[in-house]
């Protein structure tokens, strides 16, 4: 699984001009599921993200996690994180999981985050979404369970 994690002041996702998920501070997670990913990847990634020390403490140092600071997450499915652009001009998505498996593991990931006591909002899987992100910092990290 791959995730682009952004510390945000706020973030929201709309489908057909209707807001379907939004948070007022926390993390926006763009999540991609790859061929061969499993529940263990989702477990590891959920635990890693909610415990990342990327929020400032009282001294202004990135030393607090989402669990310590509070806030929510907005999780947006993003199969294009598995786009391979090395050859030609059109990305190949052969490394992305099938839509059925991608949705299953995406939902499993969201439940693992919620199971750690974090409010999680979501986009709608396999739809065209408009995502608004107000990056705080900016702080943006890329995580990949295959490089853990």
N, C-alpha and C positions, 0 to 999 in steps of 0.2 A: 504494500500500500504506500501511496505517496500522499503527502500533505504539504500544502503551503499554509503556514500559520502566520497570521498577522495580528499584532496587538492593535486593537481598534478603540476609538472613542465612541463609535457607533457603526452599525452595519445593518443592512437590510436586503431582502431579496423579494422581488415582485414577479408575478406571472400574470400576463395579460393585464398589466397596469394595476393589479391588486396585490398589496403587500401580503406576503404569506409567512414571513418570518423576519424578526428584527430584534436587535439587542442594543442596549445603551451602555456599551463598555464591556470589554472582555477580549475574546478572540474570534476572529473569522477564520474558518478552516475550509480550504478548498481541498476536497478529498477525492483521490483517484484510486480505483481498485484494479489490480493487475491480474493477469493469468497466473494461477497458482497461489494466490493469496488465500488465507484461511482465517478462522476465528482468532487464532493466536496472534496474527498480525494486528487485527483490530484491537485486541486486548492490550498488546504492548504499546500501540500507538496512542490509544486513549489514555493509558496511564502516564506515558511520557509527556503528552501535551498538557494535561491538567496539572502536572508537577513541574513543568518548565519554569525556572526562576527568571522570568522576563518582565516582571513588573517592579517598579521602583519601591524601595523601602523608604524609611524616614530620612535617610542620608542621601537619597537620590541615586542609589546603586540598584541595578537590576538584580534583585535578591529575593523577590517574593513570587510565589506561584499563583495561579488562578484560584487554587483551593484556599490559599492564605488570604488573598486580596478580595475574592468574591468577583462576581460578574458572570456573564453568560458566554455561550458560544453560539455562533451561527455556522452551521455545517452545510456546505454547498457541494453537491456531487460535481465532479470535474474529470470525466474520462480523458479529456485532452491532456492531462498531465502525463499520460502514457503515449503521447504523440512522438513518433520518431521522425526527425527532420533531417537525418544524415544524408539521405539519398533523394534526389529529385526535388521537386518544389511542393509536392503535396504530402502532408504528414501521413505516416502509416500508423494505424491504431491496432495492429495485430497483438500487441502486448497488453492491451486493455482487456479486462474481464468481459464476459458476455453481459448483456444488460440484466439478465436474470440473476446471475451471480454477483454482479456489481451492486444491484439494489439490495440483495440479501445482506452482503457484508457492509454496505453503507448503513443500513438500518441497524445492524448488529453493533457497529461502531458507535452510532448515536446512543443506543441503549447503554453501552458500556460507559460513555461519558455521563449520562444521566444517573447511572448507578453509582457514580462517585460523588453525587450530590450537586452536580452542575446543571443549571438550567440550559437546555439546548433547544434552539430554534433551527428550522431546516428549510431548504428550498424544496421543490418538488422534483423528484428523480425523473430523468429523461424528458424534461421539458425545456423550452427556451426561457431563460430567466434573465432578469435585469438585476445585477448585483451592485449595490452601492456600499463602498467601504471608505471610512474615514480612518486612515492608518494613523496610529499614535506612535510617534517617535521620529521617523518610521521604524518599526521593528517588524521584520519579515524573515521567517525561517523556513527551510525546506527539510522535511523529514522523509526518509524512505526506509521501510522496514527491511529491505534487502541489504541496506548498508549499515544496519544497526550493529 
